[in-house]
């Protein structure tokens, strides 16, 4: 398991370009969250190397669909090193 933090999530990509996430000041300390939830993006990314999106969605975070998990992981991986 990769140990992601909010700082890692911010460093990877410009998350404002991902329609599946939101950042609301004062909500979960302003972390990037799966839209409509209190689930931080870094929590999904912590499991991305060890579990499939389906396992993450059904076993770890059942409030989020496997499709959303997959798209967030793909967004992060496709933007590594792109964010300035």
N, C-alpha and C positions, 0 to 999 in steps of 0.2 A: 504494500500500500504506500503510495506517495503521500507525504504529509503536506497538504496544501493549506495555506492561510489566506486570509482576505488580501494581504499584500501580494501574494503570488497570483491570485486571480486578477487583480488590477494590473499587474505587470505583464500578463500574458496577452491581453487583448483590450480593445476599446469596446467594452460590453454594452455601451449605449447603441451599438450597431446590431445587437442581438435582440430580436423581438420577444424572445422567451423569458427575458429577465428584466428586473426593475431595481432601482435603487431609490429608496425613500428615506430622507433624513429623519433620524430618530427611530426608524423601524429596524430592529436587529442591528443597532449601532451603525446604520447606514451601509451595511454590506450589500453586495449584489445578491439578489434573491431570485428564485424561480418565481415568475410573475404570479401574483395572487396567493402566494404562500409566505411562510416565514423561513423557508428552507434556503440556506446560503449556497451559492454556487460552489464554494470551496468544499462543502460537505459532499457534494456529488463527485467532484474531482478527486477527492481522497480515495474513492472506491473505483475509479475508472480503470485502473490498471489490473485490478484483481477480480472484477465482476463484470458480467455483461450488463447492458442497459436494462434488460428484462429482470435480471437478478436484483439490480439496484432498485428498480421500481416496485417489484413485488415483495422482496425480502427486507430491504433496508428503509426505503422511503415510499411506502404504498400510496401516499397522497399525490404522487407524480407519475405520469404515464411513462412507459418505456420509450415511446417516441420522443417525448420532451427530453428525457435523460440523454438519449442518443444524440439529438440535435445539439444540446449544450456541450456535450463532450466533443463532438465534431467541430463545433465552433471554436472551442478552446484550442484543440489540436491544430486546426487550420490557421490559427492566428498567432501561434507561438513565434515570437521574434518579430512580429509585424508591428506591434504597438510601440509607438515612440514616446 
